[in-house]
């Protein structure tokens, strides 16, 4: 019998499971923040305090003999060894990929003990890395006392099973690691449902258990054991029952997300009806998108120096220097090889980018490979249909970046600005560039408005452009540009 975890879904998918109340690991959570201390904090500062209230349990091992899936997923990664396969690119590319995996592991709460990669033309179809490297990895695991091995790639179910059988510890791939981070950071109801949908889609193909327990046939008396209608009759194995339960849960989550998407679409349609321009801040994870949103709009959202700190999009209404109203939205960060399950689950959220009038593509100027970040994000843009949206590249962290790198990026991306969201450097130029890129009203008008129609003047200030305004004895003489709907209302007072 191996130490591989038991992917049994009975406890997770039945409403009667109450893992948190009886958890033996409850001592791993620090005391809640004092309400009086957090009363004066911004929303983002309170979120950060709550997130840091979670503490890891020292010495917690995942080498358990028989645990439920709920318990397995609640255990936190702790002491890990990283392994990657270098199939293409330069040595620097391989080092950057493994360094990013280490940051992902640390964000999930792990302590990285060792990291190594193997040069191969392609991953081994049976064990991801070569058989000799597997033996070396087992020796490293035993010497360091690691309880988890994280692979820098998405493993097939057979590769995952073979590695766990030979290494005798839990094996996690890059996709599962990112899903774990998302599960920790999701806060809104929509974000939590999106993450759960992605996790179940990933888990459905990777069900396994002890020996043949998932191959057991339920038998004709399964109804008496709680299987109920749909689970009765000989021939249905436990793995088939679990897979059916996952499919049922996935269908339920998709229905819920469809309802939430309706709410988001209604808000978006309302902005379109009023022809309010929208700007989306997108980019690689930890590039400084939330910091930039706070700097541009005083949003007060969570800012943390970690990967995937923001999962729940935030939209703020702001105005240009001449008074026009527009919205600015923060979005979830992207990463190389972003799991397909996440792109699908977060599609309704990512549609904010595709439907916006301008994308602020934030890139970390101090990163070892900013060009790689740009390429990875644009791959996701293509997947969600956002390639046609006007794009302004914002090179962030100018206070930490090498001036030679900044000059190289500006030469590569002519339509770009250099800023530091931390110090405020270049923010004024970025705002001016955003205002210049916003769609402008296209209908010229000249009207004499009665003083009783001050509401039209207010709407012109918020949604139009005023070239000249003069108060006369007969009313307010105004000229400029407005959208078609507003220009239609002004036509009754046209000169």
C-alpha positions as CSV (number, residue, x, y, z in Angstrom):
1,X,0.0,0.0,0.0
2,X,1.4,3.4,-1.0
3,X,1.0,6.7,0.8
4,X,-1.0,8.2,-2.1
5,X,-4.0,10.2,-1.0
6,X,-7.5,8.8,-1.3
7,X,-9.6,10.9,-3.7
8,X,-12.9,10.0,-2.1
9,X,-15.6,12.6,-2.6
10,X,-18.2,11.2,-0.2
11,X,-17.5,13.8,2.5
12,X,-17.1,16.7,0.2
13,X,-20.2,16.4,-1.9
14,X,-22.6,15.4,0.9
15,X,-24.2,18.3,2.7
16,X,-23.7,16.7,6.1
17,X,-20.0,17.0,6.0
18,X,-18.7,19.5,8.6
19,X,-15.0,19.3,8.4
20,X,-14.2,22.7,9.9
21,X,-16.0,22.2,13.2
22,X,-14.1,18.9,14.0
23,X,-10.8,19.8,12.4
24,X,-7.8,18.7,14.3
25,X,-5.8,21.5,12.6
26,X,-7.9,24.3,14.0
27,X,-5.0,25.5,16.0
28,X,-3.3,26.5,12.7
29,X,-5.5,29.7,12.5
30,X,-4.4,32.8,14.3
31,X,-6.8,34.8,16.4
32,X,-9.2,37.1,14.4
33,X,-8.1,40.7,14.1
34,X,-9.4,43.1,16.7
35,X,-12.5,44.9,15.2
36,X,-11.4,48.2,16.9
37,X,-8.0,47.9,15.2
38,X,-9.5,47.2,11.8
39,X,-12.2,49.8,11.9
40,X,-9.8,52.6,10.6
41,X,-8.2,50.4,7.9
42,X,-9.1,50.6,4.3
43,X,-10.9,47.6,2.7
44,X,-7.7,46.4,1.1
45,X,-5.8,46.6,4.5
46,X,-8.5,44.6,6.2
47,X,-8.4,42.0,3.5
48,X,-4.6,41.7,3.9
49,X,-4.9,41.4,7.7
50,X,-7.5,38.6,7.3
51,X,-5.3,36.8,4.8
52,X,-2.2,37.0,7.1
53,X,-4.3,35.6,10.0
54,X,-3.9,32.2,8.5
55,X,-0.8,30.5,9.8
56,X,0.8,27.2,8.8
57,X,1.1,24.4,11.3
58,X,4.7,23.5,11.8
59,X,5.4,19.8,11.4
60,X,2.1,19.0,9.6
61,X,2.7,16.0,7.4
62,X,0.5,14.9,4.4
63,X,1.7,11.3,4.7
64,X,-1.6,10.0,5.9
65,X,-2.9,6.5,5.3
66,X,-6.5,7.0,4.6
67,X,-8.2,10.4,4.5
68,X,-11.2,11.9,2.9
69,X,-10.9,14.2,-0.1
70,X,-12.1,17.1,2.1
71,X,-9.3,16.5,4.5
72,X,-6.8,16.0,1.7
73,X,-7.6,19.3,0.1
74,X,-7.6,21.2,3.4
75,X,-4.1,20.1,4.2
76,X,-1.6,22.8,3.3
77,X,1.6,22.2,1.3
78,X,4.5,22.6,3.7
79,X,8.0,21.3,2.8
80,X,8.4,20.9,-0.9
81,X,10.8,19.9,-3.6
82,X,10.5,21.4,-7.1
83,X,11.2,19.6,-10.3
84,X,10.9,20.7,-14.0
85,X,11.6,19.5,-17.5
86,X,13.5,21.8,-19.8
87,X,12.4,21.0,-23.3
88,X,13.1,24.3,-25.2
89,X,14.5,27.8,-24.8
90,X,17.6,29.0,-23.1
91,X,19.0,28.2,-19.6
92,X,17.7,31.6,-18.5
93,X,14.2,30.5,-19.6
94,X,14.4,27.3,-17.6
95,X,15.7,29.2,-14.5
96,X,13.0,31.8,-14.7
97,X,10.3,29.1,-15.0
98,X,11.5,27.3,-11.9
99,X,11.9,30.6,-10.0
100,X,8.3,31.4,-10.8
101,X,7.3,27.9,-9.6
102,X,9.1,28.6,-6.4
103,X,7.2,31.9,-5.9
104,X,3.9,30.1,-6.6
105,X,4.8,27.5,-4.0
106,X,5.7,30.1,-1.4
107,X,2.5,32.0,-2.1
108,X,0.6,28.7,-1.4
109,X,2.5,28.6,2.0
110,X,5.2,26.2,1.2
111,X,8.9,26.0,2.3
112,X,10.9,25.2,-0.8
113,X,13.8,22.9,0.1
114,X,15.3,21.9,-3.3
115,X,14.7,22.7,-6.9
116,X,16.1,20.9,-10.0
117,X,15.2,20.4,-13.6
118,X,16.1,17.8,-16.3
119,X,17.1,18.5,-19.9
120,X,14.9,16.4,-22.1
121,X,13.4,16.7,-25.6
122,X,10.0,16.0,-24.1
123,X,8.6,14.8,-20.7
124,X,8.6,11.1,-20.0
125,X,5.1,9.8,-20.7
126,X,5.2,7.5,-17.6
127,X,6.9,9.6,-14.9
128,X,7.4,13.1,-16.4
129,X,11.1,13.0,-15.6
130,X,13.4,10.1,-16.5
131,X,13.4,6.9,-14.4
132,X,17.0,7.6,-13.1
133,X,15.9,11.1,-12.1
134,X,13.0,9.7,-10.2
135,X,15.4,7.6,-8.1
136,X,17.5,10.6,-7.5
137,X,14.4,12.6,-6.5
138,X,13.3,9.9,-4.0
139,X,16.8,10.2,-2.3
140,X,16.4,14.0,-2.2
141,X,12.9,13.6,-0.6
142,X,14.2,11.2,2.0
143,X,17.2,13.4,2.8
144,X,15.3,16.6,3.1
145,X,12.2,15.3,4.8
146,X,10.0,16.8,2.1
147,X,6.3,15.8,2.2
148,X,5.4,17.1,-1.3
149,X,6.9,17.2,-4.8
150,X,5.7,20.0,-7.2
151,X,6.2,19.5,-10.9
152,X,6.5,22.5,-13.3
153,X,3.9,21.3,-15.8
154,X,0.5,19.6,-16.0
155,X,0.8,15.9,-15.3
156,X,-1.4,13.3,-16.8
157,X,-3.3,11.1,-14.3
158,X,-0.9,8.2,-15.0
159,X,2.2,10.3,-14.5
160,X,0.8,11.6,-11.2
161,X,0.0,8.0,-10.0
162,X,3.3,6.6,-11.0
163,X,5.3,9.4,-9.4
164,X,3.4,9.1,-6.1
165,X,3.8,5.3,-6.1
166,X,7.6,5.6,-6.5
167,X,8.3,8.8,-4.4
168,X,6.0,7.8,-1.6
169,X,4.9,11.4,-1.0
170,X,2.2,13.6,-2.5
171,X,2.9,14.9,-6.0
172,X,1.3,18.2,-7.2
173,X,1.5,19.7,-10.6
174,X,1.6,23.3,-11.6
175,X,-2.1,23.4,-12.3
176,X,-3.1,22.1,-8.9
177,X,-0.7,24.5,-7.3
178,X,-2.3,27.5,-9.0
179,X,-5.8,26.2,-8.2
180,X,-4.8,25.9,-4.5
181,X,-3.7,29.6,-4.5
182,X,-6.9,30.6,-6.1
183,X,-8.9,28.6,-3.5
184,X,-7.1,30.4,-0.7
185,X,-7.5,33.9,-2.1
186,X,-11.1,33.8,-3.6
187,X,-13.3,35.9,-1.4
188,X,-16.5,36.8,-3.3
189,X,-19.3,34.3,-3.9
190,X,-18.6,34.4,-7.6
191,X,-14.9,34.0,-7.2
192,X,-15.3,31.0,-4.9
193,X,-17.8,29.3,-7.3
194,X,-15.4,29.9,-10.2
195,X,-12.5,28.3,-8.3
196,X,-14.6,25.3,-7.2
197,X,-15.7,24.8,-10.8
198,X,-12.1,24.8,-12.0
199,X,-11.0,22.4,-9.2
200,X,-13.8,19.9,-10.0
201,X,-13.0,20.0,-13.7
202,X,-9.4,19.3,-12.9
203,X,-10.2,16.6,-10.3
204,X,-12.7,14.7,-12.4
205,X,-9.9,13.1,-14.6
206,X,-7.7,12.4,-11.6
207,X,-9.8,10.3,-9.3
208,X,-7.8,7.6,-7.5
209,X,-7.9,5.7,-4.3
210,X,-6.4,2.9,-2.2
211,X,-5.8,-0.2,-4.2
212,X,-9.0,-1.1,-6.0
213,X,-11.5,0.7,-3.7
214,X,-12.7,2.9,-6.6
215,X,-13.3,-0.2,-8.7
216,X,-15.7,-1.7,-6.2
217,X,-19.1,-2.4,-7.5
218,X,-21.9,-0.9,-5.3
219,X,-24.2,-3.9,-5.6
220,X,-28.0,-4.1,-5.7
221,X,-28.5,-2.9,-2.0
222,X,-26.7,0.4,-2.5
223,X,-30.0,2.2,-1.9
224,X,-29.9,1.1,1.7
225,X,-26.4,2.5,2.1
226,X,-27.3,6.0,1.0
227,X,-26.8,5.8,-2.7
228,X,-30.4,6.5,-3.5
229,X,-32.1,6.8,-6.9
230,X,-29.5,7.0,-9.7
231,X,-26.9,5.0,-7.7
232,X,-28.8,1.7,-7.4
233,X,-28.1,-1.5,-9.2
234,X,-25.2,-3.8,-9.7
235,X,-22.3,-2.7,-12.0
236,X,-21.8,0.9,-11.0
237,X,-18.4,1.3,-9.4
238,X,-17.4,3.8,-6.8
239,X,-15.3,5.8,-9.2
240,X,-18.3,6.1,-11.5
241,X,-20.5,7.2,-8.6
242,X,-17.9,9.9,-7.6
243,X,-17.5,11.1,-11.2
244,X,-21.3,11.4,-11.5
245,X,-21.4,13.4,-8.3
246,X,-18.7,15.7,-9.6
247,X,-20.7,16.2,-12.9
248,X,-23.8,17.0,-10.9
249,X,-21.9,19.6,-8.8
250,X,-20.3,21.1,-11.9
251,X,-23.7,21.5,-13.5
252,X,-25.0,23.2,-10.4
253,X,-22.0,25.6,-10.3
254,X,-22.4,26.5,-13.9
255,X,-26.1,27.4,-13.3
256,X,-25.1,29.6,-10.4
257,X,-22.4,31.3,-12.4
258,X,-24.8,31.9,-15.2
259,X,-27.1,33.7,-12.8
260,X,-24.2,35.8,-11.5
261,X,-23.1,36.5,-15.1
262,X,-26.6,37.9,-15.7
263,X,-26.0,40.5,-12.9
264,X,-22.6,41.4,-14.3
265,X,-24.1,41.8,-17.8
266,X,-26.9,44.0,-16.5
267,X,-24.4,46.4,-14.9
268,X,-22.3,46.4,-18.1
269,X,-25.4,47.1,-20.3
270,X,-26.3,50.0,-18.0
271,X,-22.9,51.5,-18.5
272,X,-23.2,51.0,-22.2
273,X,-26.7,52.6,-22.2
274,X,-25.2,55.7,-20.6
275,X,-22.2,55.3,-22.9
276,X,-19.7,55.4,-20.1
277,X,-16.2,54.4,-21.3
278,X,-14.5,51.5,-19.5
279,X,-10.8,50.9,-18.9
280,X,-9.5,47.5,-17.8
281,X,-6.2,47.0,-16.0
282,X,-4.8,43.6,-17.0
283,X,-1.4,42.0,-16.9
284,X,0.9,39.4,-15.4
285,X,0.3,38.4,-11.8
286,X,2.1,40.6,-9.2
287,X,2.9,43.3,-11.9
288,X,1.3,46.0,-9.7
289,X,-2.2,46.2,-11.2
290,X,-4.0,46.8,-7.9
291,X,-1.4,49.3,-6.8
292,X,-1.9,51.2,-10.0
293,X,-5.7,51.2,-9.6
294,X,-5.3,52.6,-6.0
295,X,-2.9,55.3,-7.4
296,X,-5.2,56.3,-10.2
297,X,-8.6,56.1,-8.4
298,X,-7.9,55.9,-4.6
299,X,-9.8,52.6,-4.7
300,X,-8.2,51.2,-1.5
301,X,-8.2,47.6,-2.7
302,X,-6.0,44.8,-1.4
303,X,-2.3,45.2,-2.3
304,X,0.1,42.4,-1.5
305,X,3.6,41.4,-2.8
306,X,2.5,37.9,-3.8
307,X,1.2,36.1,-6.8
308,X,-2.6,36.1,-7.5
309,X,-3.3,38.5,-4.6
310,X,-6.4,39.8,-6.6
311,X,-9.1,37.4,-7.8
312,X,-12.2,39.4,-7.3
313,X,-12.4,42.2,-9.9
314,X,-12.9,45.7,-8.6
315,X,-14.5,48.5,-10.7
316,X,-14.3,52.2,-9.7
317,X,-15.9,55.3,-11.3
318,X,-13.5,58.1,-12.0
319,X,-13.4,61.3,-14.1
320,X,-11.0,62.9,-16.6
321,X,-9.4,66.3,-16.1
322,X,-12.3,67.8,-18.1
323,X,-15.0,66.1,-16.1
324,X,-15.9,63.1,-18.3
325,X,-16.9,60.0,-16.4
326,X,-15.4,56.6,-17.1
327,X,-14.8,53.3,-15.1
328,X,-11.6,51.6,-14.3
329,X,-11.5,47.8,-13.4
330,X,-8.9,45.7,-11.8
331,X,-8.8,42.1,-13.1
332,X,-7.2,38.8,-12.1
333,X,-3.6,38.4,-13.0
334,X,-2.3,36.0,-15.7
335,X,0.7,33.6,-15.6
336,X,2.5,31.4,-18.1
337,X,0.6,28.3,-18.9
338,X,-2.5,29.5,-17.1
339,X,-4.7,26.4,-16.6
340,X,-7.4,26.1,-19.2
341,X,-9.9,25.2,-16.4
342,X,-9.3,28.6,-14.9
343,X,-9.7,30.5,-18.1
344,X,-13.0,28.8,-18.7
345,X,-14.2,29.2,-15.1
346,X,-13.3,32.9,-15.0
347,X,-14.5,33.7,-18.5
348,X,-17.4,35.8,-17.3
349,X,-14.9,37.9,-15.3
350,X,-12.4,38.1,-18.1
351,X,-15.1,39.3,-20.5
352,X,-14.7,42.7,-18.7
353,X,-11.3,43.0,-20.6
354,X,-12.8,42.0,-23.9
355,X,-15.7,44.4,-23.6
356,X,-13.7,47.4,-22.4
357,X,-12.8,50.5,-24.5
358,X,-9.1,50.4,-23.4
359,X,-6.8,47.9,-21.8
360,X,-4.0,49.1,-19.5
361,X,-1.5,46.2,-20.0
362,X,0.7,46.4,-16.9
363,X,4.1,44.7,-17.0
364,X,6.7,44.5,-14.3
365,X,9.8,46.4,-15.6
366,X,12.0,44.8,-12.8
367,X,11.1,41.2,-13.8
368,X,13.9,39.1,-15.3
369,X,11.8,38.4,-18.4
370,X,9.3,41.2,-19.0
371,X,8.9,40.3,-22.7
372,X,7.8,36.8,-21.6
373,X,5.2,38.4,-19.4
374,X,3.9,40.5,-22.3
375,X,3.7,37.4,-24.6
376,X,2.0,35.2,-21.9
377,X,-0.7,37.9,-21.2
378,X,-1.4,38.4,-24.9
379,X,-1.9,34.7,-25.3
380,X,-4.8,34.9,-22.8
381,X,-6.1,38.0,-24.6
382,X,-6.3,36.0,-27.8
383,X,-8.1,33.2,-26.0
384,X,-10.8,35.5,-24.6
385,X,-11.2,37.5,-27.8
386,X,-9.7,40.8,-26.5
387,X,-7.0,41.3,-29.2
388,X,-9.0,44.0,-30.9
389,X,-9.3,46.2,-27.8
390,X,-6.9,49.3,-27.9
391,X,-3.9,48.6,-25.6
392,X,-1.7,50.9,-23.6
393,X,1.4,49.2,-22.1
394,X,2.2,50.4,-18.6
395,X,5.7,49.5,-17.6
396,X,5.5,49.5,-13.8
397,X,8.1,49.4,-10.9
398,X,10.3,52.0,-12.6
399,X,11.9,52.6,-9.2
400,X,13.3,49.1,-9.2
401,X,13.9,48.4,-12.9
402,X,17.2,48.8,-14.8
403,X,17.0,51.9,-17.0
404,X,18.5,49.9,-19.9
405,X,15.6,47.4,-19.6
406,X,13.1,50.3,-19.5
407,X,14.6,51.7,-22.7
408,X,14.5,48.3,-24.4
409,X,10.8,47.9,-23.5
410,X,9.9,51.3,-24.7
411,X,11.6,50.7,-28.0
412,X,9.8,47.4,-28.3
413,X,6.4,48.9,-27.2
414,X,6.2,52.4,-28.7
415,X,2.7,52.9,-27.3
416,X,3.7,52.7,-23.6
417,X,4.4,54.7,-20.5
418,X,6.8,54.1,-17.6
419,X,5.4,54.5,-14.1
420,X,6.0,53.6,-10.5
421,X,2.7,52.9,-8.7
422,X,4.7,52.9,-5.4
423,X,6.3,56.3,-5.7
424,X,3.9,58.0,-8.2
425,X,6.5,58.5,-10.9
426,X,4.9,58.8,-14.3
427,X,1.3,58.4,-13.0
428,X,0.3,61.8,-14.4
429,X,1.6,60.9,-17.8
430,X,-0.3,57.6,-17.6
431,X,-3.5,59.4,-16.8
432,X,-3.1,61.8,-19.7
433,X,-2.4,58.9,-22.0
434,X,-5.6,57.1,-20.8
435,X,-7.7,60.2,-21.2
436,X,-6.4,60.7,-24.8
437,X,-7.3,57.1,-25.6
438,X,-10.8,57.1,-24.3
439,X,-13.5,57.2,-27.0
440,X,-14.7,60.7,-27.7
441,X,-18.3,61.9,-28.5
442,X,-18.7,62.1,-32.2
443,X,-21.7,64.4,-32.7
444,X,-21.0,68.2,-32.8
445,X,-23.7,70.5,-31.4
446,X,-24.5,74.1,-30.6
447,X,-27.5,74.9,-28.5
448,X,-29.2,77.5,-26.3
449,X,-30.4,75.7,-23.2
450,X,-33.0,77.3,-20.8
451,X,-31.8,77.7,-17.3
452,X,-34.5,75.1,-16.2
453,X,-32.5,72.4,-18.1
454,X,-29.5,72.3,-15.9
455,X,-29.7,68.5,-16.0
456,X,-28.5,68.6,-19.6
457,X,-25.6,70.8,-18.7
458,X,-24.6,68.3,-16.0
459,X,-24.8,65.4,-18.4
460,X,-22.7,67.3,-20.9
461,X,-20.0,67.7,-18.3
462,X,-20.1,64.0,-17.4
463,X,-20.6,62.4,-20.8
464,X,-19.7,65.0,-23.4
465,X,-17.1,67.6,-24.3
466,X,-17.8,71.3,-24.0
467,X,-15.8,73.6,-26.2
468,X,-17.6,76.9,-25.2
469,X,-20.1,77.8,-22.6
470,X,-21.7,81.2,-22.1
471,X,-24.5,82.4,-19.8
472,X,-26.8,84.8,-21.6
473,X,-30.1,86.5,-20.7
474,X,-32.0,83.8,-22.7
475,X,-30.2,80.8,-21.3
476,X,-26.9,79.0,-21.5
477,X,-25.2,79.0,-24.9
478,X,-23.1,75.9,-25.2
479,X,-21.2,74.1,-28.0
480,X,-19.1,70.9,-28.2
481,X,-19.5,67.2,-28.9
482,X,-21.9,64.6,-27.4
483,X,-23.0,61.1,-28.0
484,X,-25.9,60.4,-30.3
485,X,-28.5,60.0,-27.6
486,X,-27.6,63.2,-25.8
487,X,-27.2,65.1,-29.0
488,X,-30.8,64.0,-29.9
489,X,-32.1,65.6,-26.7
490,X,-30.1,68.8,-27.4
491,X,-31.5,69.1,-30.9
492,X,-34.7,70.7,-29.5
493,X,-32.6,73.7,-28.4
494,X,-30.2,73.8,-31.4
495,X,-29.1,77.0,-32.9
